[in-house]
Amino acid sequence: MKKYNFNAGPSILPQQVIKATIDACTDFENTGLSLMEISHRSKEFQPVMDNAEALMKEILDIPEGYRVLFLGGGANLLRRQIEASGKVGQATFVEDINANAKGYAYLYRLQHGER
């Protein structure tokens, strides 16, 4: 019998998502390598990033003409440099996809020119 998880946190995924994930982890796009093994600069990986950017733009309602930057864990220094440049009005930072109350408050302040 299939188990169902109604707890907070991870949720149940459709079987087709699990299968697609398994396939990508064993042979991504017929490259002979898993998704975790291919270069993030390869032509096979570019559609993954394009799709991720499109989804973020849709979820966060980002208008045309704007780009999404995915920055690694050491990105706080880069963020501080951008903020110090005086061009904060041209950039919005979402530090955590969980977007908790603190994150919403921070995002609101940035969107309204406050620090």
N, C-alpha and C positions, 0 to 999 in steps of 0.2 A: 504494500500500500504506500502511495506517495505521501510524504510528510509535508506539512505546511508550516512555515515560520511566520508568526504574526507578531514577533517581538520587534522592538525598536532596533535600528541598525540594518544589517544586510537583509535583503528581501529575496523572495523567490524569483528566479529567472525562468523565462520560458525555455523549454528544451532546445528550441532552435538557436537561442542565444548561447546556451552552454555548448552545443555542438559546434557552432561557428567559432567560439573561443578555443575549443579543443583543436579544431582544424588549424586555426591561426598559430597555435602554440606548437604545432608539429610541422606544418608546411604552409607558410604564408604565401598566398598568391602563386603557388607552384614554383617558388624560388628554391625549394630544397632546404630552406632555413626557417626557423620559427620567427614569429614577429619580434621576439626579444633578441634575436641574433642578427637581424638585418640592420644596416646602417640607417640612422635617422636622416641621412642625406640622400638615400637611394631613391630612384624613381618609383620603386614599389611602395615605399613608405610615404611619399608625398600625398597620395590620396587620403591616408589616415589623418595627416595634419590638416588637409583641406576640409575634410569632413568634421574634424574636431572644432576647427574655427567656425565653420558654418553653424554647427550646433550651438556653440557659445553665443554667436551673434543672435541666433533665434531665441535662445533661452533668456538672454540678458537684454533683448530688444536693442541691439547695437545697430545704428543706421548705416546705410551704404556709405562708402568712403572712409570707413574706419577699419582698423586692423586689430587683431587680437594677438598679443604676445604671450607665449607660454614660457615662463622663466623657471629655472631650476631652483633648488633650495637656497642657493647663495644669492638670490636676486634682491635681497633687502638693500644691499649696498647700491645696486643699480637704481632701485626705486628712490633712495635718498638722493642720488645724483640728479635724477630727473626732477624731483621735487625742488632741489636747490637751484635748478636752472631757471626757475621762475615761470616755467611753462606748465604748471600743474593744471591749469584750466584746460589744457589740451590732452590730458591723460587721466584715466580713472583706473584705480588699482583694486582688484579683488584679491585679497590675500589668501582666502580660504573658500573653497567651493561650498563649504557648509553654510556660509553666509549667516553666521549667528548674529545676535543683536548688536554686539560690538562691531562686527563687520559692516552691518547695515548703517550704523551710526557713522563709521569712518567713511564709507562710500558717500553718504549724504553730505558730510562736511566737504569732501573733495569736490562733489558736483556743485556745491554752492560757494566755492572759492575759499572755504575755511580750511585750516590745517588741524 
